[in-house]
């Protein structure tokens, strides 16, 4: 009788080689961009996408303090831009 994991071999496909590097290694710049977009008027299809990218980046040996400060800054900038747009009457 085979092991439990033998039944799942081949069901997960690897990430294609054509995936852009910013998607695989977003870093602080990519996290800042996603956090701004997630908190502004731009609809991001996945709720909590910036949180997922933060977890992914920290799990891949990113600096947790730098990435946490980046995501807080991006969320603040995105929320501020939406607030300013609302003040103008948009």
C-alpha positions as CSV (number, residue, x, y, z in Angstrom):
1,X,0.0,0.0,0.0
2,X,1.4,3.4,-1.0
3,X,1.7,6.4,1.2
4,X,-0.9,9.1,1.6
5,X,1.0,11.7,-0.5
6,X,1.3,9.4,-3.5
7,X,-2.3,10.0,-4.4
8,X,-1.6,13.7,-4.7
9,X,1.4,13.6,-6.8
10,X,0.9,15.5,-10.1
11,X,-2.1,17.4,-8.8
12,X,-0.2,20.6,-8.0
13,X,1.3,22.4,-11.0
14,X,4.4,24.5,-10.5
15,X,4.4,28.2,-11.2
16,X,5.2,28.7,-14.9
17,X,8.6,30.0,-15.8
18,X,7.0,33.0,-17.5
19,X,5.7,34.5,-14.2
20,X,7.1,38.0,-13.8
21,X,9.7,38.4,-11.1
22,X,7.8,41.1,-9.2
23,X,5.0,38.5,-8.7
24,X,7.3,35.9,-7.3
25,X,9.5,38.3,-5.2
26,X,7.4,41.5,-4.7
27,X,9.7,43.0,-2.0
28,X,8.9,46.3,-0.3
29,X,8.2,48.1,-3.5
30,X,5.6,45.6,-4.7
31,X,4.0,45.4,-1.3
32,X,3.8,49.2,-1.1
33,X,2.1,49.3,-4.5
34,X,-0.4,46.6,-3.6
35,X,-1.2,48.2,-0.2
36,X,-1.9,51.6,-1.8
37,X,-4.1,50.1,-4.5
38,X,-5.9,47.9,-1.9
39,X,-6.7,50.9,0.3
40,X,-7.6,53.4,-2.5
41,X,-10.4,53.5,-5.0
42,X,-8.8,50.8,-7.2
43,X,-10.7,47.6,-6.7
44,X,-8.4,44.7,-5.9
45,X,-10.2,41.4,-6.7
46,X,-8.8,39.5,-3.7
47,X,-9.7,40.8,-0.3
48,X,-6.7,41.0,2.0
49,X,-4.3,40.6,-0.9
50,X,-1.7,42.9,0.8
51,X,-1.9,40.7,3.9
52,X,-1.3,37.6,1.8
53,X,1.7,39.2,0.0
54,X,3.0,40.3,3.4
55,X,2.8,36.7,4.8
56,X,4.4,35.4,1.6
57,X,7.3,37.9,1.8
58,X,8.0,37.3,5.4
59,X,7.9,33.5,4.9
60,X,10.5,33.9,2.2
61,X,12.9,35.4,4.7
62,X,11.9,39.1,4.2
63,X,12.5,41.6,7.0
64,X,9.3,41.6,8.9
65,X,9.7,45.1,10.4
66,X,10.5,46.7,7.1
67,X,7.6,44.9,5.3
68,X,5.1,45.7,8.1
69,X,6.1,49.4,8.0
70,X,5.8,49.3,4.2
71,X,2.3,47.9,4.3
72,X,1.1,50.3,7.0
73,X,2.5,53.2,5.0
74,X,0.9,52.0,1.8
75,X,-2.5,51.5,3.5
76,X,-2.3,54.9,5.0
77,X,-1.4,56.6,1.7
78,X,-4.2,54.7,-0.1
79,X,-6.8,55.6,2.5
80,X,-5.6,59.2,2.6
81,X,-6.0,59.5,-1.2
82,X,-9.5,58.1,-1.0
83,X,-10.3,60.5,1.9
84,X,-9.0,63.5,-0.1
85,X,-11.0,62.5,-3.2
86,X,-14.1,62.3,-1.0
87,X,-13.4,65.8,0.4
88,X,-13.2,67.2,-3.1
89,X,-16.5,65.6,-3.9
90,X,-15.5,62.7,-6.0
